[in-house]
Amino acid sequence: MDVADWDRYWRFEEFRRSCDPLDFRRWKRDSQRELRALHPGEGVRLLDATAGMGDHTVNLAEEGFVVEACDASEVARELTTRAVREAKLDVPVFDARWETLGQSHRSCYDLIFNDALHWTWDRDVLAAQLRGFLDALRPGGALVFFFADAREPDEGAGLRILEWDWSQTTDSSGQPPTFERVAWTHERDGRHVELTIRSERGEAFLDEHHRFVDRRGDEETISELVMRRVYRWDWFALSRLMYDVGFVDVRSDVLHNRAKGYTFAMNRAFRPR
Ligand SMILES: C[S@@+](CC[C@H](N)C(=O)[O-])C[C@H]1O[C@@H](n2cnc3c(N)ncnc32)[C@H](O)[C@@H]1O
């Protein structure tokens, strides 16, 4: 997704959450708490590089990290700025591309948090983004990332996740190559929005074609974007790329989410000391 698509996505997501508040912060809190347990002490400087609506940003700052947040999407930055202000936190929010963080913020952070690294499809682009993170970390600092983990280190583990996600998406045994569903419908103050998602299965990705129909009175606007879920960066592929770029000690910790009652893995890749 390019930046304009993220802007569009976050505008509609803001509307959705204003109608149907998700307790996203409570749901995600355990991963931020566990990260803090791994990196305790004063003055641990952390960059949330996928600010989005600022939910992780707020949790991470409340856990005691010294937090900054960045996002290439202007709408995401606005939403994060508002979230930290409402939480009465002091968190700088800035515009940056992951690829150039090493130039703008060289050797600045003990930790960089990123929950969307594996969404980059292209290998060279991902390598450039990883270099950006490596250079923005202090020696001994770590990039924190999710998706695949070391419990399934074999080649092709990502494709198994695709199979699972596809079976959840289609909710059918026939598994057609595309599947369309109404994801949500909400109405507020005379505005009615419906999101339809058509999922299309590729070899190592799922393309989710979003179509927002936005009605106010007689006026109707239609906005579209494609969100590509990428499955090629499983542990086998991503950890190798990380070592190639210069990270060391790429590892997973398996932790427990008490709010939802499941185990999850949090991954870290370190900059050499
Ligand atoms: C999956 S969303 C983050 C979700 C958020 N952490 C949450 O929990 O709500 C990924 C974010 O990363 C941003 N992003 C993607 N690629 C980027 C890049 N190369 N540089 C900077 N930001 C990027 C997008 O604008 C988007 O807001």
The ligand as an ORCA input file, in Angstrom:
! r2SCAN-3c Opt
* xyz 0 1
  C      -0.262     -2.072      9.926
  S      -0.149     -0.356     10.036
  C       0.244     -0.037     11.707
  C      -0.827     -0.420     12.656
  C      -0.639      0.086     14.042
  N       0.621     -0.316     14.651
  C      -1.783     -0.401     14.892
  O      -1.580     -1.318     15.694
  O      -2.887      0.137     14.737
  C       1.376      0.020      9.251
  C       1.740      1.486      9.247
  O       3.063      1.580      8.749
  C       3.168      2.712      7.896
  N       4.238      2.437      6.912
  C       4.252      1.442      6.003
  N       5.391      1.469      5.294
  C       6.109      2.515      5.777
  C       7.404      3.042      5.461
  N       8.174      2.480      4.513
  N       7.834      4.109      6.163
  C       7.060      4.663      7.130
  N       5.836      4.199      7.485
  C       5.377      3.136      6.809
  C       1.795      2.873      7.261
  O       1.560      4.204      6.884
  C       0.859      2.363      8.355
  O       0.268      3.405      9.090
*
